[in-house]
Amino acid sequence: MRVLTEVEAYDEGRFPETSRVKRRLRETEEGRKDMGSVIEEIREEIRAECIAEGEARGEARGTLKTLVRLVRDGLVSVQDAAASAGVDADEIRRTLAAEG
């Protein structure tokens, strides 16, 4: 990032092509639009990743909560619930204890 933000980040004589591209991106309307488009694409990718991670966490929490309820109701053993949730039995017991 320093290469784009600091003029003295590198020797312009040694890197003429990089210097040309950097000038275009920083000093022309077209270059600024290109950078804006790239930044927006990165934002959208990050947003999509965050949504997917949130959905996965929510799904795992819902599964755990459902299995704990089945254990509490005596329909499933702690070991079977743990195996289904992909956690150890202690996690099921901790969740049971936390829910009272």
MOPAC internal coordinates of N, CA, C and O (Angstrom, degrees):
PM7 1SCF
backbone

  N    0.0000 0     0.00 0     0.00 0    0    0    0
  C    1.4333 1     0.00 0     0.00 0    1    0    0
  C    1.5226 1   110.75 1     0.00 0    2    1    0
  O    1.2310 1   120.83 1   146.46 1    3    2    1
  N    1.3051 1   116.02 1   -33.54 1    3    2    1
  C    1.4599 1   120.93 1   179.75 1    5    3    2
  C    1.5259 1   111.10 1   -57.87 1    6    5    3
  O    1.2310 1   120.23 1   146.03 1    7    6    5
  N    1.3263 1   117.16 1   -33.97 1    7    6    5
  C    1.4641 1   121.41 1  -179.18 1    9    7    6
  C    1.5265 1   110.30 1   -60.40 1   10    9    7
  O    1.2310 1   120.20 1   144.73 1   11   10    9
  N    1.3319 1   117.22 1   -35.27 1   11   10    9
  C    1.4573 1   119.75 1  -179.85 1   13   11   10
  C    1.5224 1   112.86 1   -84.60 1   14   13   11
  O    1.2310 1   119.79 1   150.78 1   15   14   13
  N    1.2964 1   118.00 1   -29.22 1   15   14   13
  C    1.4617 1   120.16 1  -173.48 1   17   15   14
  C    1.5197 1   114.52 1   -94.31 1   18   17   15
  O    1.2310 1   119.44 1   156.76 1   19   18   17
  N    1.3227 1   118.67 1   -23.24 1   19   18   17
  C    1.4580 1   121.42 1  -177.73 1   21   19   18
  C    1.5298 1   110.60 1  -116.28 1   22   21   19
  O    1.2310 1   121.26 1   -55.13 1   23   22   21
  N    1.2930 1   115.19 1   124.87 1   23   22   21
  C    1.4635 1   120.37 1  -178.27 1   25   23   22
  C    1.5302 1   110.89 1   -61.47 1   26   25   23
  O    1.2310 1   120.41 1   140.89 1   27   26   25
  N    1.3272 1   116.82 1   -39.11 1   27   26   25
  C    1.4622 1   121.21 1  -176.03 1   29   27   26
  C    1.5310 1   113.36 1   -88.24 1   30   29   27
  O    1.2310 1   119.37 1  -161.04 1   31   30   29
  N    1.2947 1   118.81 1    18.96 1   31   30   29
  C    1.4721 1   121.51 1  -174.68 1   33   31   30
  C    1.5221 1   112.66 1   -67.84 1   34   33   31
  O    1.2310 1   119.80 1   158.11 1   35   34   33
  N    1.3151 1   117.99 1   -21.89 1   35   34   33
  C    1.4556 1   121.07 1   179.16 1   37   35   34
  C    1.5230 1   108.84 1  -159.42 1   38   37   35
  O    1.2310 1   120.89 1   -10.31 1   39   38   37
  N    1.3008 1   115.91 1   169.69 1   39   38   37
  C    1.4670 1   123.09 1  -178.18 1   41   39   38
  C    1.5265 1   109.43 1   -80.42 1   42   41   39
  O    1.2310 1   120.46 1   -66.28 1   43   42   41
  N    1.3343 1   116.72 1   113.72 1   43   42   41
  C    1.4563 1   121.49 1  -177.42 1   45   43   42
  C    1.5287 1   112.20 1   -63.02 1   46   45   43
  O    1.2310 1   120.61 1   148.40 1   47   46   45
  N    1.3151 1   116.45 1   -31.60 1   47   46   45
  C    1.4623 1   120.13 1   179.00 1   49   47   46
  C    1.5178 1   112.72 1   -67.55 1   50   49   47
  O    1.2310 1   120.48 1   146.89 1   51   50   49
  N    1.3181 1   116.68 1   -33.11 1   51   50   49
  C    1.4800 1   120.95 1  -179.71 1   53   51   50
  C    1.5210 1   111.94 1   -81.27 1   54   53   51
  O    1.2310 1   120.00 1   156.56 1   55   54   53
  N    1.3213 1   117.60 1   -23.44 1   55   54   53
  C    1.4588 1   121.55 1  -176.22 1   57   55   54
  C    1.5326 1   110.56 1  -128.96 1   58   57   55
  O    1.2310 1   120.18 1  -114.26 1   59   58   57
  N    1.3253 1   117.25 1    65.74 1   59   58   57
  C    1.4720 1   119.46 1  -174.62 1   61   59   58
  C    1.5311 1   113.25 1   -65.28 1   62   61   59
  O    1.2310 1   119.85 1   141.63 1   63   62   61
  N    1.3188 1   117.89 1   -38.37 1   63   62   61
  C    1.4682 1   120.08 1  -178.97 1   65   63   62
  C    1.5322 1   110.84 1   -67.84 1   66   65   63
  O    1.2310 1   120.45 1   135.83 1   67   66   65
  N    1.3283 1   116.74 1   -44.17 1   67   66   65
  C    1.4628 1   120.53 1   177.20 1   69   67   66
  C    1.5242 1   109.75 1   -61.08 1   70   69   67
  O    1.2310 1   120.53 1   140.30 1   71   70   69
  N    1.3173 1   116.58 1   -39.70 1   71   70   69
  C    1.4662 1   120.64 1   178.85 1   73   71   70
  C    1.5212 1   110.94 1   -63.53 1   74   73   71
  O    1.2310 1   120.44 1   138.08 1   75   74   73
  N    1.3228 1   116.77 1   -41.92 1   75   74   73
  C    1.4588 1   121.10 1   179.98 1   77   75   74
  C    1.5293 1   110.29 1   -62.66 1   78   77   75
  O    1.2310 1   120.51 1   133.77 1   79   78   77
  N    1.3361 1   116.64 1   -46.23 1   79   78   77
  C    1.4649 1   120.74 1  -179.85 1   81   79   78
  C    1.5288 1   110.42 1   -64.98 1   82   81   79
  O    1.2310 1   121.03 1   137.39 1   83   82   81
  N    1.3140 1   115.63 1   -42.61 1   83   82   81
  C    1.4674 1   120.16 1   179.80 1   85   83   82
  C    1.5354 1   110.20 1   -59.98 1   86   85   83
  O    1.2310 1   120.31 1   134.77 1   87   86   85
  N    1.3270 1   117.02 1   -45.23 1   87   86   85
  C    1.4687 1   120.38 1   178.92 1   89   87   86
  C    1.5268 1   110.77 1   -61.05 1   90   89   87
  O    1.2310 1   120.50 1   137.12 1   91   90   89
  N    1.3323 1   116.64 1   -42.88 1   91   90   89
  C    1.4653 1   120.26 1   179.62 1   93   91   90
  C    1.5296 1   110.77 1   -61.47 1   94   93   91
  O    1.2310 1   120.54 1   135.57 1   95   94   93
  N    1.3307 1   116.57 1   -44.43 1   95   94   93
  C    1.4620 1   120.39 1  -178.43 1   97   95   94
  C    1.5195 1   112.38 1   -67.65 1   98   97   95
  O    1.2310 1   120.45 1   143.89 1   99   98   97
  N    1.3136 1   116.75 1   -36.11 1   99   98   97
  C    1.4690 1   120.63 1  -176.40 1  101   99   98
  C    1.5168 1   113.60 1   -87.32 1  102  101   99
  O    1.2310 1   120.25 1   147.39 1  103  102  101
  N    1.3390 1   117.13 1   -32.61 1  103  102  101
  C    1.4601 1   119.07 1  -166.55 1  105  103  102
  C    1.5248 1   115.46 1  -111.21 1  106  105  103
  O    1.2310 1   119.51 1   173.83 1  107  106  105
  N    1.3123 1   118.55 1    -6.17 1  107  106  105
  C    1.4658 1   118.99 1   179.53 1  109  107  106
  C    1.5220 1   110.22 1  -116.31 1  110  109  107
  O    1.2310 1   121.25 1   -27.20 1  111  110  109
  N    1.3100 1   115.22 1   152.80 1  111  110  109
  C    1.4666 1   120.56 1   178.51 1  113  111  110
  C    1.5282 1   110.13 1   -61.87 1  114  113  111
  O    1.2310 1   120.81 1   137.91 1  115  114  113
  N    1.3251 1   116.06 1   -42.09 1  115  114  113
  C    1.4731 1   120.59 1   178.45 1  117  115  114
  C    1.5289 1   110.88 1   -60.17 1  118  117  115
  O    1.2310 1   120.37 1   136.82 1  119  118  117
  N    1.3133 1   116.90 1   -43.18 1  119  118  117
  C    1.4629 1   121.21 1   179.73 1  121  119  118
  C    1.5174 1   111.95 1   -64.19 1  122  121  119
  O    1.2310 1   120.75 1   137.68 1  123  122  121
  N    1.3270 1   116.17 1   -42.32 1  123  122  121
  C    1.4728 1   119.54 1   178.45 1  125  123  122
  C    1.5177 1   110.91 1   -65.12 1  126  125  123
  O    1.2310 1   120.15 1   142.50 1  127  126  125
  N    1.3255 1   117.31 1   -37.50 1  127  126  125
  C    1.4697 1   120.33 1   177.00 1  129  127  126
  C    1.5297 1   110.30 1   -64.64 1  130  129  127
  O    1.2310 1   120.81 1   137.71 1  131  130  129
  N    1.3359 1   116.06 1   -42.29 1  131  130  129
  C    1.4693 1   119.93 1   177.64 1  133  131  130
  C    1.5211 1   110.81 1   -59.32 1  134  133  131
  O    1.2310 1   120.69 1   133.44 1  135  134  133
  N    1.3276 1   116.28 1   -46.56 1  135  134  133
  C    1.4704 1   119.81 1   179.72 1  137  135  134
  C    1.5209 1   110.66 1   -63.45 1  138  137  135
  O    1.2310 1   120.44 1   139.98 1  139  138  137
  N    1.3198 1   116.77 1   -40.02 1  139  138  137
  C    1.4634 1   120.73 1   178.00 1  141  139  138
  C    1.5213 1   111.50 1   -61.39 1  142  141  139
  O    1.2310 1   120.84 1   139.64 1  143  142  141
  N    1.3330 1   115.99 1   -40.36 1  143  142  141
  C    1.4715 1   120.32 1   178.61 1  145  143  142
  C    1.5218 1   111.26 1   -64.77 1  146  145  143
  O    1.2310 1   120.96 1   137.72 1  147  146  145
  N    1.3166 1   115.77 1   -42.28 1  147  146  145
  C    1.4672 1   120.30 1   179.19 1  149  147  146
  C    1.5246 1   110.06 1   -63.92 1  150  149  147
  O    1.2310 1   120.47 1   135.44 1  151  150  149
  N    1.3100 1   116.71 1   -44.56 1  151  150  149
  C    1.4659 1   120.72 1  -179.86 1  153  151  150
  C    1.5220 1   109.97 1   -62.26 1  154  153  151
  O    1.2310 1   120.18 1   138.46 1  155  154  153
  N    1.3191 1   117.26 1   -41.54 1  155  154  153
  C    1.4711 1   120.43 1   179.61 1  157  155  154
  C    1.5295 1   110.93 1   -65.28 1  158  157  155
  O    1.2310 1   119.92 1   140.61 1  159  158  157
  N    1.3161 1   117.77 1   -39.39 1  159  158  157
  C    1.4710 1   121.03 1   176.43 1  161  159  158
  C    1.5284 1   110.91 1   -60.93 1  162  161  159
  O    1.2310 1   120.74 1   136.78 1  163  162  161
  N    1.3190 1   116.19 1   -43.22 1  163  162  161
  C    1.4660 1   120.39 1   179.28 1  165  163  162
  C    1.5239 1   109.90 1   -64.08 1  166  165  163
  O    1.2310 1   120.32 1   136.84 1  167  166  165
  N    1.3283 1   117.00 1   -43.16 1  167  166  165
  C    1.4713 1   120.38 1   177.69 1  169  167  166
  C    1.5215 1   111.12 1   -58.20 1  170  169  167
  O    1.2310 1   120.24 1   135.17 1  171  170  169
  N    1.3372 1   117.15 1   -44.83 1  171  170  169
  C    1.4618 1   121.15 1  -179.02 1  173  171  170
  C    1.5275 1   111.25 1   -64.20 1  174  173  171
  O    1.2310 1   120.27 1   139.95 1  175  174  173
  N    1.3279 1   117.08 1   -40.05 1  175  174  173
  C    1.4655 1   120.45 1   177.51 1  177  175  174
  C    1.5231 1   110.82 1   -62.34 1  178  177  175
  O    1.2310 1   120.68 1   135.43 1  179  178  177
  N    1.3160 1   116.30 1   -44.57 1  179  178  177
  C    1.4711 1   120.53 1   179.83 1  181  179  178
  C    1.5239 1   109.85 1   -64.78 1  182  181  179
  O    1.2310 1   120.29 1   136.40 1  183  182  181
  N    1.3200 1   117.04 1   -43.60 1  183  182  181
  C    1.4610 1   121.27 1   178.98 1  185  183  182
  C    1.5331 1   110.37 1   -59.03 1  186  185  183
  O    1.2310 1   120.25 1   134.65 1  187  186  185
  N    1.3244 1   117.13 1   -45.35 1  187  186  185
  C    1.4658 1   121.46 1  -179.71 1  189  187  186
  C    1.5269 1   110.91 1   -64.13 1  190  189  187
  O    1.2310 1   120.32 1   139.40 1  191  190  189
  N    1.3334 1   116.99 1   -40.60 1  191  190  189
  C    1.4753 1   120.49 1   177.81 1  193  191  190
  C    1.5243 1   110.59 1   -63.39 1  194  193  191
  O    1.2310 1   120.38 1   137.75 1  195  194  193
  N    1.3190 1   116.88 1   -42.25 1  195  194  193
  C    1.4730 1   120.29 1   179.83 1  197  195  194
  C    1.5157 1   111.33 1   -63.84 1  198  197  195
  O    1.2310 1   120.59 1   138.52 1  199  198  197
  N    1.3158 1   116.48 1   -41.48 1  199  198  197
  C    1.4644 1   120.33 1   178.43 1  201  199  198
  C    1.5259 1   110.05 1   -63.34 1  202  201  199
  O    1.2310 1   120.22 1   134.78 1  203  202  201
  N    1.3260 1   117.19 1   -45.22 1  203  202  201
  C    1.4662 1   120.69 1   179.88 1  205  203  202
  C    1.5260 1   111.19 1   -62.38 1  206  205  203
  O    1.2310 1   120.42 1   137.70 1  207  206  205
  N    1.3305 1   116.80 1   -42.30 1  207  206  205
  C    1.4708 1   120.21 1   178.69 1  209  207  206
  C    1.5240 1   110.75 1   -63.79 1  210  209  207
  O    1.2310 1   120.48 1   137.86 1  211  210  209
  N    1.3226 1   116.70 1   -42.14 1  211  210  209
  C    1.4589 1   120.97 1   179.05 1  213  211  210
  C    1.5175 1   111.81 1   -63.16 1  214  213  211
  O    1.2310 1   120.99 1   138.21 1  215  214  213
  N    1.3279 1   115.72 1   -41.79 1  215  214  213
  C    1.4632 1   119.54 1   178.10 1  217  215  214
  C    1.5236 1   110.99 1   -63.96 1  218  217  215
  O    1.2310 1   120.30 1   137.80 1  219  218  217
  N    1.3191 1   117.03 1   -42.20 1  219  218  217
  C    1.4677 1   120.62 1   179.73 1  221  219  218
  C    1.5276 1   110.62 1   -63.83 1  222  221  219
  O    1.2310 1   120.27 1   136.82 1  223  222  221
  N    1.3351 1   117.08 1   -43.18 1  223  222  221
  C    1.4736 1   120.09 1   178.21 1  225  223  222
  C    1.5213 1   110.91 1   -63.48 1  226  225  223
  O    1.2310 1   120.61 1   138.08 1  227  226  225
  N    1.3283 1   116.44 1   -41.92 1  227  226  225
  C    1.4581 1   120.54 1   179.52 1  229  227  226
  C    1.5165 1   111.65 1   -64.29 1  230  229  227
  O    1.2310 1   120.85 1   139.45 1  231  230  229
  N    1.3098 1   115.98 1   -40.55 1  231  230  229
  C    1.4600 1   120.18 1   178.57 1  233  231  230
  C    1.5287 1   110.60 1   -64.86 1  234  233  231
  O    1.2310 1   120.20 1   136.28 1  235  234  233
  N    1.3205 1   117.23 1   -43.72 1  235  234  233
  C    1.4710 1   120.76 1   179.10 1  237  235  234
  C    1.5247 1   110.58 1   -63.23 1  238  237  235
  O    1.2310 1   120.63 1   138.15 1  239  238  237
  N    1.3397 1   116.40 1   -41.85 1  239  238  237
  C    1.4651 1   120.27 1   178.04 1  241  239  238
  C    1.5150 1   111.63 1   -62.70 1  242  241  239
  O    1.2310 1   120.67 1   137.70 1  243  242  241
  N    1.3300 1   116.32 1   -42.30 1  243  242  241
  C    1.4604 1   120.75 1   179.11 1  245  243  242
  C    1.5157 1   111.85 1   -64.15 1  246  245  243
  O    1.2310 1   120.64 1   139.11 1  247  246  245
  N    1.3281 1   116.39 1   -40.89 1  247  246  245
  C    1.4650 1   120.56 1   177.80 1  249  247  246
  C    1.5155 1   110.16 1   -62.86 1  250  249  247
  O    1.2310 1   120.71 1   133.03 1  251  250  249
  N    1.3247 1   116.24 1   -46.97 1  251  250  249
  C    1.4659 1   120.62 1   179.92 1  253  251  250
  C    1.5316 1   110.60 1   -60.44 1  254  253  251
  O    1.2310 1   120.66 1   135.26 1  255  254  253
  N    1.3241 1   116.34 1   -44.74 1  255  254  253
  C    1.4609 1   120.57 1  -179.12 1  257  255  254
  C    1.5309 1   110.86 1   -62.16 1  258  257  255
  O    1.2310 1   120.38 1   137.30 1  259  258  257
  N    1.3156 1   116.87 1   -42.70 1  259  258  257
  C    1.4635 1   120.74 1   179.01 1  261  259  258
  C    1.5234 1   111.13 1   -64.22 1  262  261  259
  O    1.2310 1   120.32 1   135.52 1  263  262  261
  N    1.3240 1   116.98 1   -44.48 1  263  262  261
  C    1.4634 1   120.20 1  -179.93 1  265  263  262
  C    1.5274 1   111.43 1   -65.32 1  266  265  263
  O    1.2310 1   120.52 1   141.12 1  267  266  265
  N    1.3284 1   116.60 1   -38.88 1  267  266  265
  C    1.4694 1   119.78 1   177.80 1  269  267  266
  C    1.5248 1   110.13 1   -62.94 1  270  269  267
  O    1.2310 1   120.66 1   140.02 1  271  270  269
  N    1.3185 1   116.35 1   -39.98 1  271  270  269
  C    1.4664 1   120.20 1   177.56 1  273  271  270
  C    1.5368 1   110.25 1   -62.06 1  274  273  271
  O    1.2310 1   120.30 1   138.54 1  275  274  273
  N    1.3219 1   117.03 1   -41.46 1  275  274  273
  C    1.4700 1   120.35 1   178.71 1  277  275  274
  C    1.5284 1   111.56 1   -65.63 1  278  277  275
  O    1.2310 1   120.34 1   143.68 1  279  278  277
  N    1.3396 1   116.95 1   -36.32 1  279  278  277
  C    1.4720 1   120.72 1   175.95 1  281  279  278
  C    1.5218 1   108.90 1   -65.40 1  282  281  279
  O    1.2310 1   120.38 1   132.60 1  283  282  281
  N    1.3297 1   116.87 1   -47.40 1  283  282  281
  C    1.4622 1   120.98 1  -178.98 1  285  283  282
  C    1.5307 1   111.39 1   -59.40 1  286  285  283
  O    1.2310 1   120.81 1   143.87 1  287  286  285
  N    1.3369 1   116.06 1   -36.13 1  287  286  285
  C    1.4614 1   120.37 1  -179.93 1  289  287  286
  C    1.5290 1   112.71 1   -81.36 1  290  289  287
  O    1.2310 1   120.60 1   177.71 1  291  290  289
  N    1.3391 1   116.46 1    -2.29 1  291  290  289
  C    1.4559 1   120.78 1   177.57 1  293  291  290
  C    1.5208 1   114.41 1    78.59 1  294  293  291
  O    1.2310 1   120.27 1  -163.87 1  295  294  293
  N    1.3211 1   117.09 1    16.13 1  295  294  293
  C    1.4627 1   120.54 1  -177.94 1  297  295  294
  C    1.5334 1   112.62 1   -91.35 1  298  297  295
  O    1.2310 1   120.62 1   159.32 1  299  298  297
  N    1.3114 1   116.42 1   -20.68 1  299  298  297
  C    1.4657 1   121.73 1  -178.04 1  301  299  298
  C    1.5227 1   107.66 1  -138.96 1  302  301  299
  O    1.2310 1   120.65 1   -35.49 1  303  302  301
  N    1.3328 1   116.37 1   144.51 1  303  302  301
  C    1.4626 1   119.48 1   177.55 1  305  303  302
  C    1.5288 1   110.18 1   -79.40 1  306  305  303
  O    1.2310 1   120.94 1   -20.46 1  307  306  305
  N    1.3245 1   115.81 1   159.54 1  307  306  305
  C    1.4606 1   121.21 1   177.38 1  309  307  306
  C    1.5207 1   110.10 1   -57.70 1  310  309  307
  O    1.2310 1   120.68 1   136.74 1  311  310  309
  N    1.3329 1   116.31 1   -43.26 1  311  310  309
  C    1.4693 1   120.38 1  -178.44 1  313  311  310
  C    1.5293 1   111.74 1   -64.46 1  314  313  311
  O    1.2310 1   120.33 1   137.39 1  315  314  313
  N    1.3371 1   116.97 1   -42.61 1  315  314  313
  C    1.4637 1   120.05 1   179.19 1  317  315  314
  C    1.5379 1   111.02 1   -66.39 1  318  317  315
  O    1.2310 1   120.61 1   140.03 1  319  318  317
  N    1.3183 1   116.43 1   -39.97 1  319  318  317
  C    1.4660 1   120.34 1   178.25 1  321  319  318
  C    1.5232 1   110.11 1   -63.43 1  322  321  319
  O    1.2310 1   120.73 1   136.24 1  323  322  321
  N    1.3255 1   116.22 1   -43.76 1  323  322  321
  C    1.4643 1   120.30 1   179.81 1  325  323  322
  C    1.5197 1   110.50 1   -61.86 1  326  325  323
  O    1.2310 1   120.26 1   136.37 1  327  326  325
  N    1.3175 1   117.11 1   -43.63 1  327  326  325
  C    1.4641 1   120.89 1   179.74 1  329  327  326
  C    1.5313 1   110.74 1   -62.98 1  330  329  327
  O    1.2310 1   120.50 1   138.47 1  331  330  329
  N    1.3182 1   116.64 1   -41.53 1  331  330  329
  C    1.4710 1   120.28 1   179.92 1  333  331  330
  C    1.5187 1   112.13 1   -67.45 1  334  333  331
  O    1.2310 1   120.66 1   143.65 1  335  334  333
  N    1.3204 1   116.34 1   -36.35 1  335  334  333
  C    1.4715 1   120.33 1  -178.36 1  337  335  334
  C    1.5223 1   112.62 1   -83.57 1  338  337  335
  O    1.2310 1   120.63 1   166.23 1  339  338  337
  N    1.3353 1   116.41 1   -13.77 1  339  338  337
  C    1.4657 1   119.04 1  -177.43 1  341  339  338
  C    1.5131 1   113.11 1    75.12 1  342  341  339
  O    1.2310 1   120.74 1  -151.16 1  343  342  341
  N    1.3448 1   116.19 1    28.84 1  343  342  341
  C    1.4650 1   121.37 1   178.24 1  345  343  342
  C    1.5198 1   107.92 1  -126.29 1  346  345  343
  O    1.2310 1   120.63 1    -7.44 1  347  346  345
  N    1.3307 1   116.41 1   172.56 1  347  346  345
  C    1.4626 1   117.50 1   176.52 1  349  347  346
  C    1.5234 1   109.76 1   -86.20 1  350  349  347
  O    1.2310 1   121.07 1   -17.36 1  351  350  349
  N    1.3087 1   115.57 1   162.64 1  351  350  349
  C    1.4644 1   121.14 1  -176.30 1  353  351  350
  C    1.5246 1   111.85 1   -59.35 1  354  353  351
  O    1.2310 1   120.13 1   148.16 1  355  354  353
  N    1.3316 1   117.36 1   -31.84 1  355  354  353
  C    1.4675 1   120.54 1   178.89 1  357  355  354
  C    1.5270 1   111.64 1   -62.42 1  358  357  355
  O    1.2310 1   120.39 1   145.83 1  359  358  357
  N    1.2988 1   116.85 1   -34.17 1  359  358  357
  C    1.4702 1   120.13 1   177.82 1  361  359  358
  C    1.5297 1   109.83 1   -64.52 1  362  361  359
  O    1.2310 1   120.17 1   139.31 1  363  362  361
  N    1.3051 1   117.28 1   -40.69 1  363  362  361
  C    1.4673 1   121.16 1   177.44 1  365  363  362
  C    1.5283 1   109.18 1   -63.90 1  366  365  363
  O    1.2310 1   120.67 1   135.15 1  367  366  365
  N    1.3185 1   116.33 1   -44.85 1  367  366  365
  C    1.4733 1   119.93 1  -179.94 1  369  367  366
  C    1.5365 1   111.20 1   -63.12 1  370  369  367
  O    1.2310 1   120.23 1   138.19 1  371  370  369
  N    1.3403 1   117.17 1   -41.81 1  371  370  369
  C    1.4774 1   121.08 1   178.78 1  373  371  370
  C    1.5375 1   109.97 1   -62.44 1  374  373  371
  O    1.2310 1   120.63 1   138.43 1  375  374  373
  N    1.3010 1   116.39 1   -41.57 1  375  374  373
  C    1.4609 1   120.09 1   179.97 1  377  375  374
  C    1.5249 1   110.46 1   -66.61 1  378  377  375
  O    1.2310 1   120.81 1   139.38 1  379  378  377
  N    1.3165 1   116.06 1   -40.62 1  379  378  377
  C    1.4742 1   119.74 1   176.04 1  381  379  378
  C    1.5226 1   110.87 1   -59.45 1  382  381  379
  O    1.2310 1   120.85 1   133.74 1  383  382  381
  N    1.3207 1   115.98 1   -46.26 1  383  382  381
  C    1.4636 1   121.58 1  -178.75 1  385  383  382
  C    1.5325 1   111.07 1   -63.88 1  386  385  383
  O    1.2310 1   120.62 1   139.95 1  387  386  385
  N    1.3102 1   116.42 1   -40.05 1  387  386  385
  C    1.4626 1   121.25 1  -178.52 1  389  387  386
  C    1.5306 1   111.65 1   -67.10 1  390  389  387
  O    1.2310 1   121.13 1   146.77 1  391  390  389
  N    1.3166 1   115.44 1   -33.23 1  391  390  389
  C    1.4722 1   119.67 1  -179.32 1  393  391  390
  C    1.5270 1   111.58 1   -81.60 1  394  393  391
  O    1.2310 1   120.87 1   166.91 1  395  394  393
  N    1.3277 1   115.93 1   -13.09 1  395  394  393
  C    1.4683 1   120.66 1   176.46 1  397  395  394
  C    1.4439 1   111.24 1    79.66 1  398  397  395
  O    1.2310 1   120.10 1   180.00 1  399  398  397

